[in-house]
Amino acid sequence: MNKDSLISKDEYINGFKPRSIIYPNVFARYYGLEIKDAYEYLDNRAKTKQDIVSVIELHCPHCYHDLPHRYYNINGLLTTNLKNIVCPFCDEFFDVDINTNNCVYYEKR
């Protein structure tokens, strides 16, 4: 895809429906950005335009599926019992390690 055919970053984000997930790695790939720069742009957009919000999703260390619950801040995550979780996809039990079993995405408001 040539750079002239890319839509603007505003158009890209505005094209999402409410509660849709914006994946930083897809955003970075589409615009040819480093992943760090994509997160920086999306974080800044979340703070300034407030039409997206960062969201933390946990994933199973066995099957790697994202678990269904979304956390909108670290406090919500830390006040949740993260012991003996059952994955609804593979039925394995596990304790969540918040350093490795999570991904930060963005949700369209």
PEFENNOR-V671114 format. One record per backbone hydrogen bond with DSSP energy under -1.0 kcal/mol. NH is the residue of the N-H (numbers start at 1). CO is the residue of the C=O. E is the energy in kcal/mol with one decimal. If there is no record, write none. Layout:
nh=NH co=CO e=E
nh=NH co=CO e=E
This chain:
nh=5 co=2 e=-1.7
nh=6 co=3 e=-1.1
nh=12 co=8 e=-2.4
nh=13 co=9 e=-2.3
nh=14 co=10 e=-2.9
nh=15 co=11 e=-1.3
nh=16 co=13 e=-1.6
nh=19 co=108 e=-3.5
nh=20 co=17 e=-2.0
nh=22 co=106 e=-3.7
nh=27 co=23 e=-2.4
nh=28 co=24 e=-2.7
nh=29 co=25 e=-2.1
nh=30 co=26 e=-2.6
nh=31 co=27 e=-2.0
nh=33 co=28 e=-2.7
nh=38 co=34 e=-1.9
nh=39 co=35 e=-2.4
nh=40 co=36 e=-2.2
nh=41 co=37 e=-2.4
nh=42 co=38 e=-2.7
nh=43 co=39 e=-2.9
nh=44 co=40 e=-2.3
nh=45 co=41 e=-2.5
nh=46 co=42 e=-2.3
nh=47 co=43 e=-1.7
nh=48 co=44 e=-2.5
nh=49 co=45 e=-1.6
nh=50 co=45 e=-1.5
nh=53 co=107 e=-1.9
nh=55 co=105 e=-2.4
nh=56 co=71 e=-3.4
nh=57 co=103 e=-2.6
nh=59 co=101 e=-1.7
nh=60 co=65 e=-2.4
nh=64 co=60 e=-1.5
nh=67 co=58 e=-3.5
nh=71 co=56 e=-2.5
nh=77 co=73 e=-1.3
nh=78 co=74 e=-2.7
nh=79 co=75 e=-1.6
nh=80 co=77 e=-1.3
nh=85 co=94 e=-2.8
nh=87 co=92 e=-2.5
nh=91 co=87 e=-1.9
nh=94 co=85 e=-2.0
nh=96 co=82 e=-2.8
nh=100 co=97 e=-1.8
nh=101 co=97 e=-3.3
nh=103 co=57 e=-2.3
nh=105 co=55 e=-2.7
nh=106 co=22 e=-1.6
nh=107 co=53 e=-3.0
nh=108 co=20 e=-2.6
nh=109 co=51 e=-3.0
